[in-house]
Amino acid sequence: MKLPLSATSLAMLAISCASPHKSVIAPAPAPAPTVVSDNPISEIAQREILRRQERLHQIDTAALEANRALSENDLEGAVSGFREASR
């Protein structure tokens, strides 16, 4: 069974937390919204795709912040960051 991208990202971050090295990866910039007018997909579907892409970016950013907090032994910050990423 293939996991959704957000679950895969969270799993990779959890594995990186368990690794002996402490590195913080900068989040990738949010993808630029692109709406193609001659695309057969409806405008509503395109907005939904953009909304989901933005949410994935927010999840990745929250998980990276949680990982950073964990690497600094800020357990409360890590827990709140991972909760934010998983909501």
C-alpha positions in Angstrom: 0.0 0.0 0.0 1.4 3.3 -1.0 1.3 6.0 1.7 0.2 9.6 0.9 3.0 12.0 0.5 2.4 13.7 3.8 2.6 10.4 5.7 5.7 9.5 3.8 7.3 12.8 4.7 6.4 12.4 8.3 7.9 8.8 8.3 11.1 10.1 6.8 11.4 12.8 9.4 10.7 10.3 12.2 13.5 8.1 10.8 15.9 11.1 10.6 15.1 12.0 14.2 16.3 8.6 15.2 19.6 8.9 13.3 22.8 9.9 15.2 23.5 13.0 13.1 21.6 16.2 13.7 20.9 18.1 10.5 18.1 20.5 9.7 16.8 20.6 6.2 15.4 23.8 4.9 11.9 23.5 3.6 11.5 23.7 -0.1 9.8 26.9 -1.4 6.0 26.6 -2.0 5.2 25.7 -5.5 4.0 28.6 -7.6 0.3 28.4 -8.2 -0.3 27.7 -11.8 -3.8 27.7 -13.4 -3.8 26.8 -17.1 -6.9 28.2 -18.8 -7.0 25.7 -21.7 -6.6 22.7 -19.4 -9.7 20.3 -19.5 -9.7 20.1 -15.7 -12.3 22.5 -14.3 -11.3 25.6 -12.5 -12.7 24.2 -9.2 -10.5 21.1 -9.6 -7.5 23.2 -10.2 -8.1 25.3 -7.1 -8.5 22.1 -5.1 -5.2 20.8 -6.4 -3.5 24.1 -5.5 -5.1 24.0 -2.0 -3.8 20.5 -1.4 -0.3 21.4 -2.7 -0.2 24.3 -0.3 -1.3 22.1 2.6 1.4 19.6 1.8 3.9 22.4 1.9 2.5 23.5 5.3 2.8 19.9 6.6 6.4 19.6 5.4 7.3 23.0 7.0 5.7 22.0 10.3 7.4 18.7 10.4 10.8 20.2 9.6 10.3 22.7 12.4 9.3 19.9 14.8 12.5 18.0 13.7 14.5 21.1 14.4 12.9 21.5 17.9 13.6 17.8 18.6 17.2 18.2 17.6 17.4 21.1 20.1 15.8 18.9 22.8 12.7 21.1 22.8 10.2 18.2 23.3 7.1 20.5 23.7 8.0 22.3 20.5 8.6 19.0 18.7 5.3 17.5 19.9 3.3 20.6 18.9 5.1 20.7 15.5 4.3 17.1 14.7 0.7 17.6 15.8 0.4 20.5 13.5 1.9 18.4 10.7 -0.5 15.5 11.3 -3.8 17.5 11.7 
